[in-house]
């Protein structure tokens, strides 16, 4: 089972596809859940500690807005943990909105620089493209190592 970073990271559809084909999806739900369940984190809506934006400095410069650093404090460790990634471009907002264009650019750049296998797909606009989309995801995931920490 490979750890696969999904982009958009909020896409439950993509997360479900990765899980159905036997791999571990890495996305917003996982990163947010860890912060919510961690002792010492304020109750919603804050859900972060004052340290989070500081951790984000590892992934984004101090001149970058604090919101980007805060998001990268969540996504950066997931990108480092990922063994593969699926990037869906031109996605419909209902497929998974990331909420911040600068963070989006930084995530995609970081993924491309990581050296992990990446599948980049355009969001399907009709049923035929949807079938091809799922087939491409399955083919990509089938080519990933079955064992955690494998090849």
Secondary structure, 3 states (H helix, E strand, C coil): CCEEEEECCCCHHHHHHHHHCCCEEECHHHHHHHHHHCCCCCCCCCCCCCHHHHHHHHCCCCCCCHHHHHHHHHHHHHHHHCCEEEEEECCCHHHCCCCCHHHHHHHHHHHHHHCCEEEEEECCCCHHHHHHHHHHHHHHHHCCCCCCCCC
